[in-house]
Amino acid sequence: MSNKVKAYFQLLKFRLSFTVAFSSAIGFILGRLGASYAEVALVMLGGLLVTGSANIINQIIEKDLDKMMKRTAKRPLPTGKISVAEAAIYSAFLGVAGLAVLALTFNVLTAVLSLISLILYGFVYTPLKRISPICVFIGAIPGGLPPMIGWVAATGVISVEAWILFGIQFIWQFPHFWAIAWVLDDDYKKAGFKMLPMAGGKNLKTAIQIMIYTLVLIPLSLLPLQFGMTGTTSAFVAVICGVLFLAQTFYLMRTCSKKAAMNIMFGSFLYLPIVQIAFVLDKLT
């Protein structure tokens, strides 16, 4: 019984789902100063449930492909700990519950955006991974939506501020995705995933693309200050983080090494939460 519960928990990809829910909470707090802990918890819960549902759809579709890759071979579906039917019911339950929480607690637009995100990730991005590198662009859309969803939950409208929050997280997806794809390229090839942007994959052209998107993050991260969403302190933090993040891409362009890509991958994991937390703290003080 405990093994079954553990398998269901693994299907959620909890760390990834929590990260997405955290981003939606950032957008919510920025959109509603003085938000209660209960409201923040509910927007995170809705985001966690919907993201978990999308993650399970992804794993159902990729069940046989996951068996081919060392990184994913021990997941609940490839190992048979959970059946496809059980996973599908679980995914449907989580998705409906999450959308209901967002629609009933906040507004219908929040739920609609969350549903669009789920469909794009589960049913468009996932199958595209074996067809074309354009999958990264498609995947970056649901990847960038959480802070916008949080803002819309707080305000009820898709405003310029919502697009700014989306834009920062959308552009961040590219160095993040491509660094991961570089590090896991051998594993991805076993499943036929086409994640890197350039033919030949791990080369200078790909490294330059990663650098360009990382560079764009610096002016983008100043827009919250420009539009009065945050203050100068968080803008300073964002620029410093952006410059440090960008510096890692020069190492990749120089060496085209797995180690350099790994540095960018870990750098991307640090960049986003640090910048987003700085936005919130600046707004609250």
Order of alpha helices (4+ residues) and beta strands (2+ residues): alpha-alpha-alpha-alpha-alpha-alpha-alpha-alpha-alpha-alpha-alpha-alpha-alpha-alpha
